[in-house]
Amino acid sequence: MRKQIPRDPAGAPVDPVHRSPPPDDPAARARGRGRPRDASKHASIVLAAQVLFISHGYAATSMEAIAEQAGVSKLTVYNQFGSKQDIFVAAVKAKCAEMLSSLDLATTGRMPPRRALVSVGHAFLGLIMSAEAVAMFRLIVQERSPELSGLFYRSAIVPTIEQVAAVIAAFEAGDTLSFGDPMQAAHDYLDLLKGHPWLLTMMGLPPMSPAELDRHVEHCADVMLRAWTSRPAPAAGVRAPRTLTLPRAAKRA
């Protein structure tokens, strides 16, 4: 007779030695805190997921396949991540963090606005035009899943805009620039940057040369700075630009 594999209420396999406490037991959850994750296994799972999601698609990639690609057990995958959604979010965030690591305020905060915007521009275009990002975007379109699109939007697009908005917001401390809502300003700048270079990439046409990209980024930075410098103050009774309302994360079933 085959031995039954213990599972938690969500159906995930549970290690019989280190059995996870039920989610509705706060005391048990508190006792279970502090158990460290294996960082190397965590990274291996994220890397494996990035490869499989792009090559096979999200729906066609199973937890078993991710475990095999990462060289770990399926139980380890469930111990590190609660679900395939969690792995997808971690994979997307890891790639964004890697590509946008130069956009920390400790670095850009010491730059003049134009130099900071140029740095932002190159980092952003490097991210969205990378082979992995293009493949991921095409995957999102092909999957036609509102849930997957929402995960990607909240995990990649929103944090990127927020990071750029933080860079722009820091300008006001010592510069005479008026741009209203930093989130809207970030949207405007990133949309201007993305335009032609991304269109060429998505259509499979020859990309801009490095020199052309340099000129494009510098032009976009200059356009935004002129707009923010010449922008008149809102007249009496005129409301400032509306703060962008970001979609909330969908509740899990």
HUHUZI-V211276 format. One record per backbone hydrogen bond with DSSP energy under -0.5 kcal/mol. NH is the residue of the N-H (numbers start at 1). CO is the residue of the C=O. E is the energy in kcal/mol with one decimal. If there is no record, write none. Layout:
BEGIN
[[NH CO E] [NH CO E]]
END
This chain:
BEGIN
[[6 4 -0.6] [8 12 -2.7] [11 8 -2.4] [14 6 -2.8] [25 22 -1.8] [26 24 -0.6] [29 25 -2.3] [30 26 -2.2] [31 27 -2.0] [32 28 -1.6] [33 29 -0.7] [33 30 -0.8] [35 32 -1.0] [36 34 -0.8] [39 37 -0.8] [42 38 -2.6] [43 39 -2.4] [44 40 -2.1] [45 41 -2.4] [46 42 -2.1] [47 43 -2.5] [48 44 -2.4] [49 45 -2.5] [50 46 -2.3] [51 47 -1.9] [52 48 -2.5] [53 49 -3.0] [54 50 -1.4] [55 51 -2.2] [56 52 -3.1] [57 52 -0.7] [57 53 -1.3] [61 58 -1.1] [62 60 -0.6] [66 62 -2.0] [67 63 -2.4] [68 64 -2.5] [69 65 -2.6] [70 66 -2.3] [71 67 -1.0] [72 67 -2.4] [77 73 -1.7] [78 74 -2.0] [79 75 -2.1] [80 76 -2.1] [81 77 -2.6] [87 83 -1.6] [88 84 -2.4] [89 85 -2.5] [90 86 -2.3] [91 87 -2.6] [92 88 -2.4] [93 89 -2.7] [94 90 -2.2] [95 91 -1.6] [96 92 -2.2] [97 93 -2.6] [98 94 -1.9] [99 95 -2.2] [100 96 -2.3] [101 98 -0.7] [103 100 -1.9] [107 104 -1.4] [108 104 -2.4] [109 105 -2.0] [110 107 -1.1] [111 108 -1.7] [116 112 -2.5] [117 113 -2.7] [118 114 -2.3] [119 115 -2.2] [120 116 -2.6] [121 117 -2.7] [122 118 -2.3] [123 119 -2.1] [124 120 -2.8] [125 121 -2.5] [126 122 -2.1] [127 123 -1.6] [128 124 -2.5] [129 125 -1.8] [130 127 -1.3] [134 130 -2.5] [135 131 -2.3] [136 132 -2.3] [137 133 -2.6] [138 134 -2.3] [139 135 -2.0] [140 136 -2.4] [141 137 -2.1] [142 138 -2.5] [143 139 -2.6] [144 140 -1.1] [145 140 -0.6] [146 144 -0.6] [149 145 -2.8] [150 146 -2.4] [151 147 -2.1] [152 148 -2.4] [153 149 -2.7] [154 150 -2.5] [155 151 -2.0] [156 152 -2.5] [157 152 -1.1] [158 153 -2.8] [160 156 -1.5] [161 157 -2.4] [162 158 -2.6] [163 159 -2.2] [164 160 -2.2] [165 161 -2.7] [166 162 -1.9] [167 163 -1.4] [168 164 -2.3] [169 165 -2.9] [170 166 -1.2] [171 168 -1.7] [172 168 -0.5] [172 169 -0.8] [173 170 -0.8] [174 171 -1.4] [175 171 -1.2] [177 175 -1.7] [178 228 -2.4] [185 181 -2.3] [186 182 -2.4] [187 183 -2.3] [188 184 -2.6] [189 185 -2.3] [190 186 -2.7] [191 187 -2.6] [192 188 -1.9] [193 189 -2.4] [194 190 -2.6] [195 191 -1.9] [198 194 -2.4] [199 195 -1.7] [200 196 -2.3] [201 197 -1.8] [202 198 -2.8] [203 199 -1.7] [204 201 -1.3] [205 200 -2.3] [213 209 -2.6] [214 210 -2.3] [215 211 -2.1] [216 212 -2.4] [217 213 -2.8] [218 214 -2.3] [219 215 -2.4] [220 216 -2.4] [221 217 -2.4] [222 218 -2.3] [223 219 -2.5] [224 220 -2.2] [225 221 -2.3] [226 222 -2.3] [227 223 -2.1] [228 224 -2.7] [229 225 -1.9] [230 226 -2.3] [231 227 -0.7] [238 235 -2.4] [239 237 -0.5] [246 244 -0.7]]
END
